[in-house]
Amino acid sequence: MLVLGLWGLDRGTVWRDEGATLQVARRSLPEIVRLLRDVDLVHGLYYLLMHAVVAVHDDEVTLRLPSVAAAAGTAALVAAIGCRLARPRVGLWAGLAYAVTPFVGHYAQEGRSYALVAAGAAGATWLLVRAVEEGSGLRWAGYGAVVAVASLLHEFAILLLAAHGLTLLVSRVPWRTWRGWLCAALGVCAAAAPLAMLSRRQSAQVSWIRTPGYAEAKGLVLAFAGPTGLVAGVTLALAVLALVAPLPRSGPPGARRLPLNAVALPLALVPPVLLYAASQRTPLFLDRYLLFSLAGVPLLAAAGLERVLGVLPGRRVVAGAGVVLVTAGFLWQLPQQQRERLPGSRGDEPAAVARALGRLARPGDAVLFLPHHERRIALFYPQEFTGLRDLTLKRSAAASGTLYGEEVGAAELRGRLAAQPAGRPVWVVSDTTTVGGRWFRAQRAEVAKTRVLTELCRERPGSTVYVRGGAVSEYRCGPRPGQGP
């Protein structure tokens, strides 16, 4: 997983969400705390962690390294769980299958919290297995602490408790085990409750998420099992086989080992089902929020593979055959893995937009962002905007405690454009995915800004440079041909 995570890690650009991590992590601690009062509280702990990381070295590769390390750790933990609950070769196959899943690779190379949450979930599941075996209060305390941290990194990780509760229920564990788990779960809820209550005030940030249906459910299944029909079909068939013909519990007779299926199936199924059901009322269902559940799928698939290959003679032959099959699955999905490492794999290329502006603009020129969130590019890559005047900026992002800064109104913008020196261009940086669309037309401030721009300035024909997801256009302000001075 570490090798796959480092492969193509430098894509040459961040995308929108990664850029938010980068520009917030660059702020001072008081500025981060001020931002979290109104925006992105759910990512607060992650931003504080990345503040320390960026302080060591501020670039895109460093931004992604914690996710790479977390994904590698998760693959190792999945392997460890498989070894503990079945046998070493099942753990080997499960860990490898997790590592080569394109959905895992996608978030292993992204400067966001999801890979870290997945590592926390896998670590908590491992600690659950050991706590059930040993009944140690220290194990339960560690379990609760890890689930709490994962939930503070992203609050939906608390759904892990429901999955683990079902694991204990179907495994018919004794009351002593329930008591330890319930104490840990109550501690997790107490730690996560303030975040859950305070983040409700910021729910408008996710108002764009739509109610999930068949397409979203199918997309999650393919993300977990494999993006291609063949790999997904084989993975799901092996998982079903594992459920129909479960492996016997590992360990000596009388050992308090959990059944692999009782651990893997709830982990893969319960959090997605709960979030899907809740999202019918309040839409919050996104596949990346559920990355931490994926670990259950390779565990089930590896158990099914054991049923298929276990009839072969020789332990090494069986283990090698499983590795060959997992490798074949990886090679079949290699084009998808390669696409994940392209600069535009996340849908936009802010660095390319910044470079385009840097080639065209000169110090003293003015810049205007449509819509205002395109100012993110200047925050991600400030060197390309050195010496340019931001025509609409009222207060910077850090000073205003916002992600993109506060802007002046249309009247103030009119005055600033009127004062624009003759012959100096205004460079308009626009988001081509939103400008002119339904959302854009519903934003009064953006519409007013556009109206003032087109009244006082005109676009120079043929000046627009298009980049994936964005564009840079040159405008000239002043009297139009045929008008007086």
C-alpha positions in Angstrom: 0.0 0.0 0.0 2.8 2.4 0.8 4.3 1.8 -2.7 0.9 2.4 -4.4 0.3 5.5 -2.2 3.6 7.1 -3.2 3.2 6.2 -6.9 2.3 9.4 -8.7 1.7 11.3 -5.5 2.7 14.6 -7.0 -0.1 15.3 -9.5 1.0 18.9 -9.9 -2.2 20.4 -8.5 -4.5 20.2 -5.5 -8.2 20.0 -6.0 -10.9 22.1 -4.2 -11.2 20.2 -1.0 -7.4 19.5 -0.7 -6.8 23.2 -1.3 -9.1 24.0 1.6 -6.9 21.8 3.8 -3.7 23.5 2.5 -4.8 27.1 2.9 -6.4 26.5 6.3 -3.4 24.6 7.6 -1.2 27.6 6.7 -3.1 29.9 9.1 -2.1 30.5 12.6 -3.8 28.6 15.4 -6.1 31.5 16.4 -7.1 32.0 12.8 -8.0 28.3 12.5 -10.1 28.4 15.7 -11.9 31.5 14.4 -12.7 29.8 11.1 -14.1 26.7 12.9 -16.7 28.8 14.7 -18.6 29.2 11.5 -17.1 26.8 8.9 -15.7 23.2 8.6 -15.9 22.4 12.3 -16.2 18.7 11.4 -12.7 18.9 10.0 -11.3 20.9 12.9 -9.1 18.2 14.4 -7.7 17.3 11.0 -6.9 20.9 10.2 -5.0 21.2 13.5 -3.0 18.1 12.6 -2.2 19.4 9.2 -1.2 22.7 10.6 1.7 20.9 12.3 2.5 18.9 9.1 2.5 22.0 6.8 4.8 23.8 9.4 7.4 21.1 8.7 7.2 21.5 4.9 4.6 23.3 2.9 3.8 21.5 -0.4 1.2 19.3 -2.0 3.2 16.0 -1.5 3.7 16.6 2.2 0.0 17.4 2.5 -0.8 13.9 1.2 1.8 11.9 3.1 -0.4 11.5 6.3 -3.1 9.9 4.1 -0.6 7.6 2.4 0.7 6.5 5.8 -2.8 6.0 7.2 -3.8 3.9 4.2 -0.7 1.7 4.5 -1.5 1.3 8.2 -5.1 0.4 7.4 -4.0 -2.3 5.0 -1.7 -3.8 7.6 -4.5 -3.7 10.2 -6.9 -5.5 7.8 -4.2 -8.1 7.3 -3.7 -8.5 11.0 -7.5 -8.9 11.6 -7.7 -11.6 8.9 -4.7 -13.4 10.5 -6.2 -13.2 13.9 -9.8 -14.3 13.0 -8.9 -16.9 10.3 -5.3 -17.7 9.3 -2.2 -15.9 8.0 -2.9 -16.3 4.3 -6.5 -14.9 4.7 -5.0 -11.9 6.3 -2.4 -11.6 3.6 -5.0 -11.7 0.8 -7.3 -9.3 2.7 -4.6 -6.7 3.2 -3.5 -6.9 -0.4 -7.0 -6.7 -1.7 -7.6 -3.6 0.4 -4.4 -2.0 -0.8 -5.2 -2.5 -4.5 -8.8 -1.2 -4.4 -8.9 2.0 -6.5 -11.3 3.7 -4.1 -8.7 3.2 -1.3 -5.9 4.5 -3.6 -7.9 7.6 -4.4 -8.2 8.7 -0.8 -4.7 7.5 0.1 -3.5 10.2 -2.2 -5.7 13.0 -1.0 -5.1 15.7 1.6 -8.3 15.1 3.5 -9.2 13.2 6.6 -10.9 10.1 5.1 -7.8 7.8 5.0 -7.0 8.7 8.6 -10.6 7.9 9.7 -10.3 4.5 7.9 -7.1 3.8 9.8 -8.9 4.7 13.1 -11.8 2.4 12.2 -9.4 -0.5 11.4 -7.4 0.1 14.5 -10.6 0.2 16.6 -11.8 -3.1 15.0 -8.5 -4.7 15.9 -8.7 -3.5 19.4 -12.3 -4.8 19.6 -11.1 -8.3 18.6 -8.4 -8.2 21.2 -10.6 -6.7 24.0 -13.1 -9.5 23.5 -10.4 -12.1 23.8 -8.7 -10.6 26.8 -11.5 -8.7 28.6 -8.9 -6.1 29.7 -10.0 -2.7 30.8 -7.0 -1.3 29.2 -7.9 -2.8 25.9 -11.4 -1.3 26.2 -10.0 2.1 27.1 -7.8 2.0 24.0 -10.7 0.9 21.9 -12.8 3.8 23.1 -10.0 6.3 22.6 -9.4 5.3 19.0 -13.1 5.4 18.1 -13.4 8.8 19.7 -10.4 10.2 17.8 -11.8 8.7 14.5 -15.2 10.3 15.3 -13.6 13.7 16.0 -11.7 13.4 12.6 -15.1 12.8 11.0 -18.3 12.5 13.0 -19.9 9.8 10.9 -17.2 7.4 12.2 -19.3 7.0 15.3 -21.5 4.7 13.2 -18.7 2.2 13.8 -20.2 1.7 17.2 -23.4 0.3 15.7 -21.4 -2.1 13.5 -19.4 -3.3 16.5 -22.5 -3.6 18.6 -24.0 -5.9 16.1 -20.8 -7.9 16.0 -21.1 -8.5 19.7 -24.8 -9.3 19.4 -24.5 -12.0 16.8 -21.4 -13.4 18.5 -23.3 -13.9 21.7 -20.5 -12.5 23.9 -20.9 -12.7 27.7 -22.2 -9.8 29.8 -18.6 -8.9 31.0 -17.7 -8.1 27.4 -20.9 -6.1 26.9 -20.1 -4.1 30.0 -16.6 -3.2 28.7 -17.9 -2.2 25.3 -20.8 -0.2 26.7 -18.5 1.8 28.9 -16.2 2.5 26.0 -19.2 3.4 23.7 -20.6 5.9 26.3 -17.2 7.5 26.5 -17.0 7.9 22.7 -20.5 9.4 22.7 -19.6 11.9 25.4 -16.5 12.9 23.5 -18.3 13.3 20.1 -21.5 14.9 21.4 -20.2 18.5 21.5 -18.9 18.2 17.9 -22.2 16.8 16.7 -24.3 19.5 18.4 -22.1 22.4 17.3 -21.7 21.2 13.7 -25.4 21.2 13.2 -25.2 25.0 12.9 -23.0 24.6 9.9 -25.3 22.1 8.1 -25.7 24.6 5.2 -22.3 23.6 4.0 -23.6 20.2 2.9 -27.0 21.4 1.6 -25.8 20.5 -1.9 -25.9 16.8 -1.2 -28.9 15.2 -2.8 -31.1 12.4 -1.4 -29.4 9.1 -2.3 -31.1 6.6 -4.6 -30.2 3.5 -6.6 -27.3 5.2 -8.4 -25.6 6.2 -5.1 -26.1 2.8 -3.6 -24.7 1.1 -6.7 -21.8 3.5 -6.8 -20.9 2.7 -3.2 -21.0 -1.1 -4.0 -18.7 -0.6 -6.9 -16.4 1.6 -4.9 -16.1 -1.1 -2.2 -16.0 -4.2 -4.4 -14.2 -2.8 -7.5 -15.1 -0.2 -10.2 -15.1 -2.8 -13.0 -17.9 -5.4 -13.4 -15.6 -8.4 -13.5 -13.6 -7.5 -10.3 -16.8 -6.4 -8.5 -18.6 -9.6 -9.5 -15.8 -11.9 -8.3 -15.4 -9.9 -5.0 -19.1 -10.1 -4.2 -19.3 -13.8 -5.2 -16.4 -14.6 -2.8 -18.0 -12.5 -0.1 -21.3 -14.4 -0.5 -19.4 -17.7 -0.4 -17.8 -16.6 2.9 -21.2 -15.9 4.4 -22.8 -19.2 3.1 -19.8 -21.4 4.1 -18.2 -19.5 7.0 -14.7 -20.3 8.2 -14.4 -21.9 11.6 -13.2 -19.7 14.5 -9.5 -19.7 14.8 -7.5 -20.3 17.9 -7.4 -23.1 20.4 -10.6 -24.7 21.7 -12.3 -22.4 24.2 -10.7 -19.3 23.0 -12.9 -16.2 22.9 -12.3 -15.4 19.3 -15.0 -13.5 17.2 -16.1 -15.1 14.0 -14.6 -13.3 11.0 -18.0 -12.9 9.3 -19.5 -11.4 12.5 -16.7 -8.7 12.3 -16.5 -8.1 8.6 -20.2 -8.1 7.5 -21.4 -5.5 10.1 -18.4 -3.3 9.3 -19.1 -3.3 5.6 -22.9 -3.1 5.8 -24.2 -1.3 9.0 -22.7 2.2 8.6 -23.7 2.6 4.9 -27.2 1.3 5.6 -27.7 3.6 8.5 -26.3 6.7 6.7 -28.4 5.8 3.6 -31.6 5.5 5.7 -30.9 8.8 7.6 -30.2 10.6 4.3 -33.7 10.0 3.0 -34.7 12.7 5.5 -31.5 14.8 5.7 -29.2 14.0 2.7 -25.7 13.3 4.0 -24.8 10.2 1.9 -21.4 10.4 0.2 -19.1 7.5 -0.6 -16.0 9.1 0.9 -17.8 9.5 4.3 -17.9 5.7 4.4 -14.4 4.7 3.4 -13.9 3.4 6.9 -16.4 0.6 6.2 -14.7 -0.7 3.2 -12.3 -2.9 5.2 -15.1 -5.5 5.8 -15.3 -6.3 2.1 -11.7 -7.6 1.5 -12.0 -9.6 4.7 -15.1 -11.4 3.5 -13.6 -11.8 0.0 -10.4 -13.3 1.4 -12.5 -15.7 3.5 -14.4 -16.8 0.4 -11.1 -17.2 -1.5 -9.9 -19.5 1.3 -12.9 -21.7 0.7 -12.1 -21.9 -3.0 -8.3 -22.4 -2.8 -8.2 -24.3 0.5 -8.7 -27.5 -1.4 -5.3 -27.2 -3.1 -2.4 -29.1 -1.7 0.4 -27.2 0.0 0.2 -24.1 2.1 2.7 -22.1 0.0 0.9 -23.1 -3.2 -2.5 -21.9 -1.8 -1.0 -18.6 -0.5 0.8 -18.0 -3.8 -2.3 -18.7 -5.8 -4.3 -16.2 -3.7 -1.6 -13.5 -4.2 -1.7 -14.2 -8.0 -5.4 -13.7 -8.1 -5.3 -10.4 -6.1 -2.4 -9.2 -8.4 -4.5 -10.1 -11.5 -7.4 -8.0 -10.1 -5.0 -5.1 -9.6 -3.6 -5.4 -13.2 -7.2 -5.6 -14.5 -7.9 -2.3 -12.8 -4.6 -0.7 -13.6 -6.1 1.8 -16.1 -8.3 3.1 -13.2 -5.3 3.3 -10.9 -3.4 5.3 -13.6 -6.3 7.7 -14.1 -6.4 8.4 -10.4 -2.9 9.9 -10.6 -3.6 12.4 -13.5 -3.7 16.1 -12.6 -7.4 16.4 -13.5 -8.6 13.2 -11.8 -10.5 15.2 -9.2 -12.3 17.3 -11.7 -10.4 20.6 -11.7 -6.8 21.9 -11.9 -6.4 25.0 -9.9 -2.6 25.0 -10.4 -3.1 25.1 -14.2 -5.5 28.1 -13.8 -2.9 29.8 -11.6 -0.1 29.2 -14.1 -2.2 30.5 -16.9 -2.8 33.7 -15.0 0.8 33.9 -14.0 1.9 33.8 -17.7 -0.6 36.6 -18.7 -0.8 39.1 -15.9 1.7 41.7 -14.8 2.2 43.4 -11.5 -0.3 46.2 -11.1 -3.0 44.4 -13.1 -6.4 43.7 -11.4 -8.1 40.4 -10.8 -11.7 39.5 -10.2 -13.1 36.1 -9.2 -16.3 34.6 -10.5 -17.8 33.3 -8.3 -16.1 34.4 -5.1 -15.0 30.9 -4.2 -12.5 31.0 -7.1 -10.4 33.1 -4.9 -9.4 29.7 -3.5 -6.8 29.5 -6.4 -5.1 32.6 -5.1 -5.0 31.1 -1.6 -3.7 27.8 -2.9 -1.0 29.3 -5.2 -0.4 32.9 -3.9 2.9 33.2 -5.8 1.1 33.5 -9.1 -1.0 36.4 -7.8 1.8 38.5 -6.4 1.4 42.1 -7.3 -2.2 41.8 -8.6 -5.0 43.9 -7.1 -8.1 41.9 -6.0 -10.9 44.2 -7.1 -13.6 42.7 -4.9 -11.8 41.7 -1.7 -13.0 43.5 1.4 -11.3 41.3 4.1 -9.0 38.4 3.6 -10.0 34.9 4.3 -7.9 34.6 7.5 -8.9 38.0 8.8 -12.6 37.4 8.2 -12.6 33.8 9.6 -13.9 32.5 6.3 -12.6 30.1 3.6 -12.5 32.6 0.8 -12.7 36.1 2.3 -15.4 38.8 2.3 -16.2 40.8 -0.8 -17.3 44.4 -1.4 -20.8 45.2 -2.7 -21.7 46.1 -6.3 -21.5 49.9 -5.6 -17.9 49.6 -4.2 -16.9 47.4 -7.1 -18.3 50.0 -9.6 -16.1 52.6 -8.0 -13.0 50.4 -8.1 -13.5 49.5 -11.8 -14.1 53.2 -12.7 -10.7 54.0 -11.1 -9.0 51.2 -13.0 -6.0 52.9 -14.9 -6.5 53.1 -18.6 -4.9 50.3 -20.5 -4.5 48.0 -17.5 -6.5 44.8 -17.9 -8.8 43.2 -15.4 -8.2 39.4 -15.3 -11.4 37.5 -14.6 -10.8 34.0 -13.1 -13.9 32.0 -13.4 -15.2 28.6 -12.4 -16.7 27.2 -15.7 -18.6 24.5 -13.9 -20.8 27.1 -12.1 -20.8 30.5 -13.9 -24.0 30.9 -15.9 -25.6 27.8 -14.3 -28.6 27.6 -12.1 -26.7 27.9 -8.8 -24.8 31.0 -10.1 -28.0 32.7 -11.2 -29.5 32.3 -7.8 -26.6 34.1 -6.1 -27.6 37.8 -6.0 -24.1 39.1 -5.1 -22.5 37.2 -8.0 -25.1 38.3 -10.5 -24.7 41.9 -9.4 -20.9 41.6 -9.7 -21.2 40.2 -13.2 -23.6 43.0 -14.2 -21.2 45.7 -13.0 -18.3 44.1 -14.8 -20.1 43.8 -18.2 -21.4 47.4 -17.9 -18.0 49.0 -17.3 -15.7 46.5 -19.1 -15.6 44.4 -22.1 -13.9 41.1 -22.7 -11.1 41.2 -25.3 -12.0 38.8 -28.1 -10.1 35.6 -28.1 -8.4 36.3 -24.8 -9.9 33.5 -22.7 -7.6 30.6 -21.7 -9.6 27.5 -20.7 -8.3 24.9 -18.2 -10.2 21.9 -16.8 -12.8 23.4 -14.5 -11.7 27.0 -14.9 -10.9 29.9 -17.3 -8.9 33.2 -17.3 -10.3 36.1 -19.4 -8.9 39.5 -20.1 -11.3 42.5 -19.7 -10.6 46.1 -20.6 -12.5 48.9 -18.8 -13.4 52.3 -20.1 -15.7 53.9 -22.7 -17.0 51.5 -25.3 -16.5 52.3 -29.0 -18.8 55.1 -30.0 -19.2 56.4 -26.4 -17.9 59.6 -25.0 -15.1 59.7 -22.5 
